Amino acid sequence: MGESFTGGIATAIRKQGIALHRGAINCTAIHSIIARAIWPRKTAEHWAAAAGIKPRMAKYWLAGTHEVSDAGKLAIIREID
Protein backbone atom coordinates (compact mmCIF):
# COMPACT_ATOMS: atom_id res chain seq x y z
CA MET A 1 0.00 0.00 0.00
CA GLY A 2 1.27 3.40 -0.89
CA GLU A 3 1.44 6.29 1.51
CA SER A 4 -1.23 8.21 -0.40
CA PHE A 5 -3.68 5.30 -0.07
CA THR A 6 -3.31 5.05 3.70
CA GLY A 7 -3.43 8.83 3.97
CA GLY A 8 -6.74 8.83 2.08
CA ILE A 9 -8.23 6.30 4.50
CA ALA A 10 -7.04 8.35 7.48
CA THR A 11 -8.62 11.47 6.00
CA ALA A 12 -11.93 9.67 5.43
CA ILE A 13 -11.88 8.35 9.00
CA ARG A 14 -11.22 11.83 10.42
CA LYS A 15 -14.09 13.28 8.33
CA GLN A 16 -16.47 10.73 9.87
CA GLY A 17 -15.38 11.78 13.35
CA ILE A 18 -13.96 8.42 14.34
CA ALA A 19 -11.32 8.87 17.01
CA LEU A 20 -8.12 6.94 16.43
CA HIS A 21 -4.91 7.01 18.39
CA ARG A 22 -1.87 7.99 16.36
CA GLY A 23 -0.67 4.88 14.52
CA ALA A 24 -3.75 2.80 15.38
CA ILE A 25 -5.90 1.19 12.72
CA ASN A 26 -9.62 0.84 13.34
CA CYS A 27 -10.53 -1.97 10.94
CA THR A 28 -14.25 -1.68 11.60
CA ALA A 29 -14.12 1.98 10.55
CA ILE A 30 -12.20 1.10 7.40
CA HIS A 31 -14.67 -1.64 6.49
CA SER A 32 -17.56 0.78 7.04
CA ILE A 33 -15.97 3.39 4.78
CA ILE A 34 -15.42 0.81 2.05
CA ALA A 35 -18.99 -0.53 2.41
CA ARG A 36 -20.39 2.98 2.07
CA ALA A 37 -18.31 3.49 -1.07
CA ILE A 38 -19.54 0.20 -2.57
CA TRP A 39 -23.18 0.67 -1.57
CA PRO A 40 -23.80 4.43 -1.20
CA ARG A 41 -27.58 3.98 -0.76
CA LYS A 42 -29.10 1.56 1.75
CA THR A 43 -25.63 0.43 2.77
CA ALA A 44 -26.76 -1.73 5.69
CA GLU A 45 -29.38 -3.55 3.65
CA HIS A 46 -27.02 -4.31 0.77
CA TRP A 47 -24.17 -5.33 3.06
CA ALA A 48 -26.50 -7.58 5.07
CA ALA A 49 -27.80 -9.30 1.95
CA ALA A 50 -24.27 -9.86 0.64
CA ALA A 51 -23.07 -11.22 4.00
CA GLY A 52 -26.15 -13.31 4.73
CA ILE A 53 -26.96 -11.54 7.99
CA LYS A 54 -29.74 -9.32 9.33
CA PRO A 55 -29.66 -5.60 8.46
CA ARG A 56 -29.53 -4.68 12.15
CA MET A 57 -26.09 -6.30 12.47
CA ALA A 58 -24.85 -4.40 9.42
CA LYS A 59 -26.13 -1.19 11.05
CA TYR A 60 -24.06 -2.04 14.14
CA TRP A 61 -21.00 -2.49 11.93
CA LEU A 62 -21.61 0.86 10.25
CA ALA A 63 -22.05 2.55 13.63
CA GLY A 64 -18.78 0.99 14.81
CA THR A 65 -20.32 -0.63 17.89
CA HIS A 66 -19.56 -4.20 16.79
CA GLU A 67 -16.57 -5.68 14.99
CA VAL A 68 -17.24 -6.71 11.39
CA SER A 69 -17.52 -10.50 11.12
CA ASP A 70 -15.65 -12.63 8.61
CA ALA A 71 -18.85 -12.90 6.55
CA GLY A 72 -19.03 -9.10 6.38
CA LYS A 73 -15.40 -8.83 5.32
CA LEU A 74 -15.86 -11.52 2.67
CA ALA A 75 -18.93 -9.73 1.30
CA ILE A 76 -16.82 -6.62 0.72
CA ILE A 77 -14.02 -8.62 -0.90
CA ARG A 78 -16.46 -10.42 -3.20
CA GLU A 79 -18.04 -7.14 -4.23
CA ILE A 80 -14.66 -5.58 -5.02
CA ASP A 81 -13.49 -8.58 -7.10
FIDO-220391 format. One record per residue: x, z, y of N, C-alpha, C, CB in turn; residue in one letter. Coordinates in nm, 2 decimals, always signed. Last residue first. Glycine has a CB too. Example, Ala and Ser with C-alpha at 12.3 -4.5 7.8 and 13.67 -1.06 7.14 Angstrom:
{{+1.28 +0.71 -0.22} {+1.37 +0.71 -0.11} {+1.29 +0.79 +0.00} {+1.41 +0.57 -0.06} S};
{{+1.32 +0.78 -0.57} {+1.23 +0.78 -0.45} {+1.32 +0.78 -0.33} {+1.13 +0.90 -0.45} A};
# end
This chain:
{{-1.40 -0.60 -0.77} {-1.35 -0.71 -0.86} {-1.44 -0.83 -0.87} {-1.32 -0.66 -0.99} D};
{{-1.58 -0.44 -0.63} {-1.47 -0.50 -0.56} {-1.41 -0.62 -0.64} {-1.35 -0.40 -0.53} I};
{{-1.75 -0.35 -0.83} {-1.80 -0.42 -0.71} {-1.69 -0.50 -0.64} {-1.88 -0.33 -0.62} E};
{{-1.58 -0.20 -0.99} {-1.65 -0.32 -1.04} {-1.70 -0.41 -0.93} {-1.76 -0.28 -1.13} R};
{{-1.50 +0.00 -0.81} {-1.40 -0.09 -0.86} {-1.47 -0.22 -0.91} {-1.32 -0.02 -0.97} I};
{{-1.75 +0.13 -0.78} {-1.68 +0.07 -0.66} {-1.58 -0.03 -0.71} {-1.61 +0.18 -0.58} I};
{{-1.80 +0.22 -1.04} {-1.89 +0.13 -0.97} {-1.83 +0.06 -0.85} {-2.02 +0.21 -0.93} A};
{{-1.58 +0.39 -1.08} {-1.59 +0.27 -1.15} {-1.68 +0.17 -1.09} {-1.62 +0.29 -1.30} L};
{{-1.67 +0.60 -0.91} {-1.54 +0.53 -0.88} {-1.54 +0.40 -0.95} {-1.42 +0.62 -0.93} K};
{{-1.90 +0.68 -1.05} {-1.90 +0.64 -0.91} {-1.78 +0.56 -0.87} {-1.92 +0.76 -0.82} G};
{{-1.79 +0.76 -1.29} {-1.88 +0.65 -1.29} {-1.90 +0.60 -1.15} {-2.02 +0.70 -1.34} A};
{{-1.63 +0.98 -1.21} {-1.57 +0.86 -1.26} {-1.66 +0.74 -1.26} {-1.51 +0.88 -1.40} D};
{{-1.78 +1.11 -0.91} {-1.75 +1.11 -1.05} {-1.68 +0.98 -1.09} {-1.88 +1.12 -1.13} S};
{{-1.67 +1.26 -0.61} {-1.72 +1.14 -0.67} {-1.68 +1.14 -0.82} {-1.67 +1.01 -0.60} V};
{{-1.76 +1.60 -0.53} {-1.66 +1.50 -0.57} {-1.72 +1.38 -0.64} {-1.55 +1.56 -0.66} E};
{{-1.99 +1.68 -0.28} {-1.96 +1.68 -0.42} {-1.85 +1.57 -0.44} {-2.08 +1.65 -0.51} H};
{{-2.01 +1.66 -0.01} {-2.03 +1.79 -0.06} {-2.00 +1.80 -0.21} {-2.17 +1.83 -0.04} T};
{{-2.00 +1.41 +0.12} {-1.88 +1.48 +0.10} {-1.89 +1.62 +0.04} {-1.80 +1.49 +0.22} G};
{{-2.21 +1.25 +0.16} {-2.20 +1.36 +0.25} {-2.07 +1.44 +0.24} {-2.32 +1.46 +0.23} A};
{{-2.18 +1.08 -0.05} {-2.16 +1.02 +0.09} {-2.15 +1.14 +0.19} {-2.28 +0.94 +0.12} L};
{{-2.23 +1.25 -0.26} {-2.10 +1.19 -0.25} {-2.08 +1.15 -0.11} {-2.08 +1.08 -0.35} W};
{{-2.50 +1.30 -0.21} {-2.41 +1.41 -0.20} {-2.26 +1.36 -0.19} {-2.42 +1.50 -0.33} Y};
{{-2.60 +1.05 -0.25} {-2.61 +1.10 -0.12} {-2.52 +1.22 -0.10} {-2.76 +1.15 -0.09} K};
{{-2.56 +1.03 -0.53} {-2.49 +0.94 -0.44} {-2.49 +0.99 -0.30} {-2.54 +0.80 -0.45} A};
{{-2.75 +1.22 -0.61} {-2.61 +1.25 -0.63} {-2.52 +1.16 -0.54} {-2.57 +1.22 -0.78} M};
{{-2.99 +1.09 -0.53} {-2.95 +1.21 -0.47} {-2.80 +1.25 -0.49} {-3.04 +1.33 -0.53} R};
{{-3.01 +0.86 -0.70} {-2.97 +0.85 -0.56} {-2.93 +0.98 -0.49} {-3.08 +0.78 -0.48} P};
{{-2.86 +0.92 -1.02} {-2.97 +0.93 -0.93} {-2.92 +0.92 -0.79} {-3.05 +1.07 -0.95} K};
{{-2.66 +0.66 -1.18} {-2.70 +0.80 -1.15} {-2.82 +0.80 -1.06} {-2.57 +0.87 -1.09} I};
{{-2.52 +0.42 -1.23} {-2.62 +0.47 -1.33} {-2.65 +0.62 -1.31} {-2.56 +0.46 -1.47} G};
{{-2.37 +0.29 -1.04} {-2.31 +0.40 -1.12} {-2.40 +0.46 -1.23} {-2.26 +0.51 -1.03} A};
{{-2.55 +0.12 -0.93} {-2.43 +0.06 -0.99} {-2.36 +0.17 -1.08} {-2.33 +0.02 -0.88} A};
{{-2.74 +0.30 -0.83} {-2.78 +0.19 -0.93} {-2.66 +0.14 -1.00} {-2.86 +0.08 -0.86} A};
{{-2.59 +0.44 -0.64} {-2.65 +0.51 -0.76} {-2.69 +0.41 -0.87} {-2.77 +0.58 -0.71} A};
{{-2.53 +0.24 -0.46} {-2.42 +0.31 -0.53} {-2.47 +0.38 -0.66} {-2.34 +0.41 -0.44} W};
{{-2.78 +0.18 -0.36} {-2.70 +0.08 -0.43} {-2.59 +0.14 -0.52} {-2.64 -0.02 -0.33} H};
{{-2.86 +0.43 -0.25} {-2.94 +0.36 -0.35} {-2.86 +0.26 -0.43} {-3.06 +0.30 -0.29} E};
{{-2.66 +0.48 -0.06} {-2.68 +0.57 -0.17} {-2.75 +0.50 -0.29} {-2.75 +0.69 -0.13} A};
{{-2.69 +0.25 +0.12} {-2.56 +0.28 +0.04} {-2.59 +0.36 -0.08} {-2.46 +0.34 +0.13} T};
{{-2.87 +0.10 +0.28} {-2.91 +0.17 +0.16} {-2.79 +0.20 +0.06} {-3.02 +0.10 +0.08} K};
{{-2.62 -0.12 +0.39} {-2.76 -0.08 +0.40} {-2.80 -0.01 +0.27} {-2.85 -0.19 +0.43} R};
{{-2.35 -0.18 +0.31} {-2.38 -0.12 +0.44} {-2.52 -0.07 +0.46} {-2.35 -0.22 +0.55} P};
{{-2.17 -0.16 +0.06} {-2.32 -0.16 +0.07} {-2.36 -0.10 +0.20} {-2.38 -0.08 -0.05} W};
{{-1.90 -0.17 +0.12} {-1.95 -0.26 +0.02} {-2.10 -0.27 +0.04} {-1.92 -0.20 -0.12} I};
{{-1.88 +0.03 +0.32} {-1.83 -0.11 +0.35} {-1.89 -0.21 +0.25} {-1.68 -0.11 +0.35} A};
{{-1.96 +0.25 +0.18} {-2.04 +0.21 +0.30} {-2.00 +0.07 +0.34} {-2.02 +0.30 +0.41} R};
{{-1.76 +0.27 -0.01} {-1.90 +0.24 -0.05} {-1.98 +0.19 +0.06} {-1.96 +0.37 -0.11} A};
{{-1.54 +0.33 +0.15} {-1.54 +0.20 +0.08} {-1.68 +0.17 +0.04} {-1.45 +0.21 -0.04} I};
{{-1.62 +0.58 +0.24} {-1.60 +0.48 +0.34} {-1.60 +0.34 +0.27} {-1.46 +0.50 +0.41} I};
{{-1.64 +0.72 +0.00} {-1.76 +0.70 +0.08} {-1.74 +0.59 +0.18} {-1.79 +0.83 +0.15} S};
{{-1.37 +0.72 -0.08} {-1.47 +0.65 -0.16} {-1.60 +0.62 -0.08} {-1.50 +0.73 -0.29} H};
{{-1.26 +0.88 +0.12} {-1.22 +0.74 +0.11} {-1.32 +0.66 +0.03} {-1.08 +0.73 +0.05} I};
{{-1.39 +1.12 +0.07} {-1.41 +1.06 +0.20} {-1.37 +0.91 +0.19} {-1.33 +1.12 +0.31} A};
{{-1.28 +1.18 -0.18} {-1.42 +1.16 -0.17} {-1.46 +1.09 -0.04} {-1.50 +1.29 -0.17} T};
{{-1.01 +1.21 -0.12} {-1.05 +1.09 -0.20} {-1.20 +1.07 -0.19} {-1.02 +1.11 -0.34} C};
{{-0.83 +1.29 +0.13} {-0.96 +1.33 +0.08} {-1.02 +1.21 +0.01} {-1.05 +1.38 +0.20} N};
{{-0.50 +1.39 +0.15} {-0.59 +1.27 +0.12} {-0.72 +1.33 +0.06} {-0.52 +1.17 +0.02} I};
{{-0.28 +1.52 +0.39} {-0.38 +1.54 +0.28} {-0.46 +1.41 +0.27} {-0.47 +1.66 +0.30} A};
{{-0.13 +1.49 +0.62} {-0.07 +1.45 +0.49} {-0.16 +1.46 +0.37} {+0.05 +1.54 +0.46} G};
{{-0.29 +1.74 +0.79} {-0.19 +1.64 +0.80} {-0.12 +1.61 +0.66} {-0.08 +1.67 +0.90} R};
{{-0.62 +1.78 +0.66} {-0.49 +1.84 +0.70} {-0.39 +1.73 +0.70} {-0.45 +1.95 +0.60} H};
{{-0.92 +1.65 +0.80} {-0.81 +1.64 +0.69} {-0.69 +1.71 +0.75} {-0.78 +1.50 +0.65} L};
{{-1.26 +1.63 +0.86} {-1.13 +1.70 +0.89} {-1.04 +1.69 +0.77} {-1.16 +1.85 +0.92} A};
{{-1.44 +1.36 +0.96} {-1.40 +1.43 +0.84} {-1.26 +1.50 +0.87} {-1.39 +1.34 +0.72} I};
{{-1.54 +1.19 +1.15} {-1.54 +1.34 +1.18} {-1.50 +1.42 +1.06} {-1.67 +1.38 +1.23} G};
{{-1.53 +0.92 +1.14} {-1.65 +0.99 +1.07} {-1.65 +1.14 +1.09} {-1.65 +0.95 +0.92} Q};
{{-1.29 +0.88 +1.26} {-1.41 +0.83 +1.33} {-1.53 +0.90 +1.27} {-1.42 +0.68 +1.32} K};
{{-1.11 +0.97 +1.06} {-1.12 +1.04 +1.18} {-1.25 +1.00 +1.26} {-1.00 +1.01 +1.27} R};
{{-1.15 +0.76 +0.87} {-1.19 +0.90 +0.83} {-1.20 +0.98 +0.96} {-1.08 +0.96 +0.74} I};
{{-1.05 +0.54 +1.01} {-1.19 +0.54 +0.97} {-1.24 +0.68 +0.93} {-1.22 +0.45 +0.85} A};
{{-0.78 +0.62 +1.03} {-0.86 +0.60 +1.15} {-1.01 +0.61 +1.12} {-0.83 +0.47 +1.21} T};
{{-0.71 +0.62 +0.76} {-0.70 +0.75 +0.83} {-0.79 +0.74 +0.96} {-0.56 +0.78 +0.87} A};
{{-0.74 +0.35 +0.70} {-0.82 +0.45 +0.63} {-0.83 +0.58 +0.71} {-0.77 +0.48 +0.48} I};
{{-0.54 +0.25 +0.86} {-0.67 +0.21 +0.88} {-0.77 +0.30 +0.82} {-0.70 +0.07 +0.83} G};
{{-0.31 +0.36 +0.75} {-0.34 +0.40 +0.88} {-0.49 +0.36 +0.91} {-0.25 +0.33 +0.98} G};
{{-0.30 +0.23 +0.51} {-0.33 +0.37 +0.51} {-0.37 +0.42 +0.64} {-0.21 +0.45 +0.45} T};
{{-0.25 -0.03 +0.61} {-0.37 -0.01 +0.53} {-0.40 +0.14 +0.53} {-0.35 -0.05 +0.39} F};
{{-0.01 -0.01 +0.74} {-0.12 -0.04 +0.82} {-0.25 -0.01 +0.74} {-0.12 -0.19 +0.86} S};
{{+0.17 +0.05 +0.53} {+0.14 +0.15 +0.63} {+0.02 +0.12 +0.71} {+0.26 +0.17 +0.72} E};
{{+0.05 -0.08 +0.22} {+0.13 -0.09 +0.34} {+0.09 +0.02 +0.43} {+0.11 -0.22 +0.41} G};
{{+0.08 +0.00 -0.12} {+0.00 +0.00 +0.00} {+0.09 +0.00 +0.12} {-0.09 +0.12 +0.00} M};
# end
